[in-house]
């Protein structure tokens, strides 16, 4: 009789255990300090549109020229298009318009025997350009929506005009001699006779981006000689420059 009661008690306990829901146990590996979470970033192709405006400082670096090196100061505005690439890379191009102003004095020894003063021409240059950048960007997230980025690549600068509103402070004999050497003594457009319109540059730079706003700065190195018709042998002029700009993404 005791054996039958024991068997019935055992069977009833087994039945209750089968009806009891399973209790989920915590994964102790979650608390393992050596555990690593792998986060995979999904890539989605897209295009970003930006309006950009900023300050530029071109520098005309010359060698054996009839006028000295000159710094110009101006502004740049335009639109850019950024193509998103995998692994935080992107490619940017666009169209930017810039205008810059600079002035410089070019001194000459007087050709007039009665004059003992050094004569000069006051150059006042206004430069108009269109710029087409082709640059590769790399973005690094710092905190939430704050990103650090660097870039590099070429850009094509197309000169529209470079007007020299020069002021003549020369004696008649000195002016006549300079004109015989092919040197301008009246206002003119340098790109009509002296300088090439196409300037190929290589630039590097970087900046910070927060949400839709981007602040960047960079430097561009002129690669080709801009002198169209050298007056003397070995004449060269390159246009380098740095800039800083602010842009907004739509």
C-alpha positions in Angstrom: 0.0 0.0 0.0 2.9 2.4 0.8 4.5 1.6 -2.5 1.3 2.5 -4.4 1.0 5.8 -2.5 4.7 6.6 -3.2 4.2 5.9 -6.9 1.1 8.1 -7.1 2.9 10.9 -5.3 5.8 10.7 -7.8 3.6 10.7 -10.8 1.6 13.8 -9.5 4.9 15.7 -8.9 6.1 14.9 -12.4 2.8 16.2 -13.9 3.0 19.4 -12.0 6.5 20.0 -13.1 5.5 19.5 -16.8 2.7 22.1 -16.4 5.0 24.7 -14.8 6.3 27.2 -17.4 10.0 27.4 -18.0 11.9 30.0 -16.1 14.3 32.0 -18.3 17.7 32.3 -16.9 19.9 35.4 -17.2 22.8 35.3 -19.7 25.8 35.7 -17.5 27.9 36.5 -20.5 26.3 40.0 -20.5 28.2 40.8 -17.3 31.5 39.5 -18.7 33.9 42.5 -19.0 35.6 40.9 -22.0 32.3 40.8 -23.9 32.3 43.0 -27.1 29.3 44.4 -28.8 29.7 44.5 -32.6 27.8 47.4 -34.2 27.4 47.3 -37.9 26.9 50.6 -39.7 24.5 50.4 -42.6 25.4 52.3 -45.7 22.8 54.3 -47.6 23.7 56.1 -50.8 22.6 59.7 -50.9 23.3 63.2 -52.0 23.6 66.3 -49.7 23.0 69.8 -51.0 24.7 72.7 -49.3 24.9 76.5 -49.6 28.4 77.8 -48.8 29.8 81.3 -48.1 33.1 82.4 -46.7 36.3 84.5 -46.8 39.2 83.9 -49.2 42.8 85.2 -49.3 44.5 84.4 -52.7 48.2 85.1 -53.0 49.8 85.7 -56.4 53.3 84.4 -56.1 55.6 85.5 -59.0 59.1 85.1 -60.3 60.7 87.5 -62.8 57.5 89.4 -63.1 57.0 93.1 -63.9 54.9 93.4 -60.7 55.5 92.0 -57.2 53.7 89.4 -55.1 50.2 90.4 -54.1 47.7 89.3 -51.4 44.1 89.7 -52.2 41.1 89.6 -49.9 37.5 88.7 -50.8 34.4 86.5 -50.5 33.2 83.2 -52.0 29.6 82.0 -52.3 28.0 79.0 -54.1 26.4 75.6 -53.9 28.0 72.2 -53.4 26.8 68.6 -53.9 28.2 65.8 -51.6 27.8 62.1 -52.7 27.9 59.8 -49.7 30.2 56.8 -49.9 30.8 53.8 -47.6 33.1 53.8 -44.5 32.5 57.5 -43.7 33.9 58.8 -47.0 32.1 61.2 -49.3 32.9 63.1 -52.6 32.1 66.8 -53.0 31.8 69.0 -56.1 29.9 72.1 -56.9 30.2 75.6 -58.3 31.5 78.6 -56.3 31.8 82.3 -57.3 34.5 84.5 -55.7 35.6 88.1 -55.9 38.8 89.4 -54.4 40.5 92.8 -54.2 44.2 93.6 -53.7 46.6 96.5 -54.2 50.3 96.9 -54.5 52.9 99.4 -55.6 55.4 98.8 -58.3 58.4 101.1 -58.1 60.6 102.2 -61.1 63.7 104.2 -61.3 63.0 107.5 -63.0 64.1 107.9 -66.6 63.9 111.7 -66.3 67.3 113.2 -65.5 65.6 116.2 -63.7 63.8 113.9 -61.3 65.5 112.3 -58.3 62.4 110.5 -57.0 61.5 106.9 -57.4 58.3 106.7 -59.6 55.7 104.0 -59.2 52.4 102.5 -60.4 49.7 101.8 -57.8 48.0 98.5 -58.8 44.4 98.0 -57.7 43.2 94.6 -58.8 39.7 93.1 -58.7 39.6 89.4 -59.5 36.5 87.4 -60.5 36.6 83.6 -60.6 34.4 80.5 -60.8 35.7 77.4 -58.8 34.7 73.8 -59.4 36.1 71.6 -56.5 36.4 67.8 -56.6 37.3 66.7 -53.1 37.3 63.5 -51.0 36.0 63.9 -47.4 36.4 61.6 -44.4 34.2 62.1 -41.4 34.9 61.0 -37.8 32.2 61.2 -35.2 33.3 63.0 -32.0 30.1 63.3 -29.9 26.4 62.8 -30.8 26.0 65.0 -33.9 29.4 66.6 -33.7 31.8 65.4 -36.4 35.4 66.1 -37.3 36.3 65.9 -41.0 39.3 66.3 -43.3 39.4 66.6 -47.0 41.8 66.7 -50.0 41.6 67.0 -53.7 42.0 69.2 -56.8 39.9 72.1 -57.9 39.5 74.0 -61.2 39.5 77.7 -61.0 38.2 79.6 -64.1 39.1 83.3 -64.3 36.3 85.6 -65.5 38.3 88.8 -65.2 41.2 90.4 -63.4 40.8 94.1 -63.8 43.8 96.3 -62.8 42.6 99.8 -62.1 46.1 101.1 -61.8 47.1 104.7 -61.0 50.0 106.1 -62.9 52.6 108.1 -60.9 55.2 108.3 -63.7 57.0 111.0 -65.6 56.5 111.2 -69.3 59.9 109.7 -70.1 59.5 106.8 -67.7 56.0 106.0 -69.0 57.2 106.0 -72.6 60.0 103.6 -71.8 57.8 101.2 -69.9 55.3 101.2 -72.7 58.1 100.3 -75.1 58.9 97.3 -72.9 55.3 96.1 -73.1 54.3 97.2 -69.6 50.8 98.6 -69.1 50.5 102.1 -67.7 46.7 102.4 -68.1 43.8 100.3 -66.6 43.4 96.9 -68.3 42.2 93.3 -67.8 45.2 91.1 -67.1 43.4 88.0 -68.4 43.0 89.6 -71.8 46.7 89.7 -72.5 49.0 88.5 -69.6 47.4 85.7 -67.6 45.8 82.3 -68.3 42.2 81.9 -67.3 42.5 78.3 -66.0 44.2 77.7 -62.7 44.6 74.1 -61.5 45.0 73.8 -57.7 45.4 71.0 -55.1 43.8 71.6 -51.7 43.8 70.2 -48.2 41.7 71.2 -45.2 39.3 70.2 -42.5 36.7 71.4 -40.0 33.8 70.6 -37.7 30.2 69.7 -38.5 27.2 70.0 -36.2 23.9 68.7 -37.4 23.3 70.7 -40.6 26.0 73.3 -40.1 29.6 73.0 -41.2 32.7 75.2 -40.5 35.8 74.5 -42.5 39.1 76.0 -43.6 41.7 74.9 -46.1 44.7 75.9 -48.3 45.0 75.5 -52.1 48.3 75.2 -54.0 48.5 76.5 -57.5 50.1 74.0 -59.9 50.3 75.6 -63.3 52.1 78.8 -64.5 49.5 81.5 -65.2 51.7 83.7 -67.4 50.3 83.6 -71.0 53.0 85.6 -72.8 56.3 86.1 -70.9 57.9 89.5 -71.4 61.2 88.2 -70.2 62.6 84.7 -69.9 61.6 82.7 -66.9 58.5 84.5 -65.9 56.2 82.5 -63.6 53.1 83.3 -61.5 51.1 80.9 -59.4 48.0 81.7 -57.3 47.8 80.0 -53.9 45.5 80.8 -51.1 43.6 79.8 -48.0 40.0 80.2 -47.1 37.4 79.7 -44.4 33.7 79.1 -45.0 30.4 78.3 -43.4 27.8 76.0 -45.1 24.3 74.8 -44.4 22.9 71.4 -45.5 19.4 71.2 -46.8 
